[in-house]
Amino acid sequence: MAMFGWALVQRYPFEPCFLEEQVGRVREAVSIPVAYVGGVRSFADMERLMQKGFAFVQVGRTTVRDPDFVARYQRGEITESDWTAATAASLP
């Protein structure tokens, strides 16, 4: 798999909040709390998703890229992550 995995796994360009529509349909179809996961890069994204009714918003790549993301936001240094399609493309 390590030798040919790159050929078997299709790559998709990174888009912020790329699963919003699909996870939104799940949230509307069930009566339990639903967490959103997928491409959250900013606190504005988080606030918008929470207003749409998601119980939780998971931030993954953003905090892998910048473990101090939340602390830097709280200090007023940033408003969103610098994770972009270019960042994703540069990874092995």
C-alpha positions as a printed NumPy array, in Angstrom:
array([[  0.   ,   0.   ,   0.   ],
       [  2.807,   2.416,   0.869],
       [  4.303,   1.931,  -2.557],
       [  1.142,   2.438,  -4.621],
       [ -1.271,   4.086,  -2.176],
       [ -0.932,   7.452,  -3.927],
       [ -2.325,   5.814,  -7.087],
       [ -5.299,   4.253,  -5.291],
       [ -6.488,   7.233,  -3.271],
       [ -8.132,  10.004,  -5.224],
       [ -7.071,  13.547,  -4.293],
       [ -9.576,  16.345,  -3.92 ],
       [ -8.735,  20.048,  -3.782],
       [ -9.149,  21.563,  -0.325],
       [-12.215,  23.737,   0.136],
       [-13.13 ,  25.399,   3.445],
       [-16.074,  23.645,   5.154],
       [-16.177,  21.089,   2.341],
       [-18.748,  18.806,   4.023],
       [-21.179,  21.489,   5.153],
       [-24.   ,  20.565,   2.777],
       [-23.759,  16.812,   3.365],
       [-23.435,  17.02 ,   7.162],
       [-26.244,  19.572,   7.2  ],
       [-28.55 ,  17.009,   5.604],
       [-27.607,  14.487,   8.297],
       [-28.238,  17.089,  11.032],
       [-31.709,  17.78 ,   9.612],
       [-32.55 ,  14.059,   9.389],
       [-31.744,  13.075,  12.984],
       [-32.852,  14.2  ,  16.411],
       [-29.5  ,  13.871,  18.175],
       [-26.668,  16.402,  18.464],
       [-24.401,  16.384,  15.398],
       [-20.807,  17.573,  15.255],
       [-19.407,  19.215,  12.131],
       [-16.021,  18.033,  10.871],
       [-14.373,  19.12 ,   7.626],
       [-12.328,  22.12 ,   6.602],
       [-13.018,  24.595,   9.407],
       [-10.372,  27.332,   9.177],
       [-11.711,  30.269,  11.142],
       [-13.77 ,  31.294,  14.125],
       [-16.247,  32.832,  11.671],
       [-16.7  ,  29.325,  10.18 ],
       [-17.266,  27.93 ,  13.682],
       [-19.816,  30.594,  14.611],
       [-21.722,  30.158,  11.329],
       [-21.854,  26.367,  11.748],
       [-23.004,  26.643,  15.373],
       [-25.751,  29.077,  14.273],
       [-26.848,  26.472,  11.711],
       [-27.501,  24.084,  14.581],
       [-24.391,  21.95 ,  14.876],
       [-23.814,  20.971,  18.503],
       [-20.039,  20.869,  18.13 ],
       [-17.478,  21.995,  15.555],
       [-14.234,  20.046,  15.284],
       [-11.069,  21.828,  14.18 ],
       [ -8.459,  19.349,  12.979],
       [ -6.05 ,  20.43 ,  10.263],
       [ -6.06 ,  23.964,  11.597],
       [ -4.749,  22.895,  14.995],
       [ -2.352,  20.339,  13.495],
       [ -0.882,  23.109,  11.373],
       [ -0.886,  25.597,  14.276],
       [ -1.278,  24.059,  17.758],
       [ -1.474,  27.596,  19.206],
       [ -4.387,  28.554,  16.924],
       [ -6.869,  29.19 ,  19.749],
       [ -4.363,  31.044,  21.949],
       [ -3.249,  33.209,  19.009],
       [ -6.886,  34.024,  18.223],
       [ -7.577,  34.936,  21.85 ],
       [ -4.589,  37.318,  21.798],
       [ -5.993,  38.964,  18.654],
       [ -3.088,  37.883,  16.463],
       [ -5.163,  35.975,  13.875],
       [ -8.759,  35.471,  12.723],
       [ -8.291,  32.338,  10.63 ],
       [ -5.834,  29.562,   9.895],
       [ -3.265,  29.802,   7.126],
       [ -4.162,  26.239,   6.07 ],
       [ -4.855,  26.423,   2.327],
       [ -4.96 ,  24.193,  -0.721],
       [ -1.279,  25.044,  -1.245],
       [ -0.491,  23.847,   2.276],
       [ -2.314,  20.58 ,   1.639],
       [ -0.587,  20.084,  -1.708],
       [  2.841,  20.533,  -0.15 ],
       [  2.348,  17.641,   2.261],
       [  3.748,  14.186,   1.4  ]])
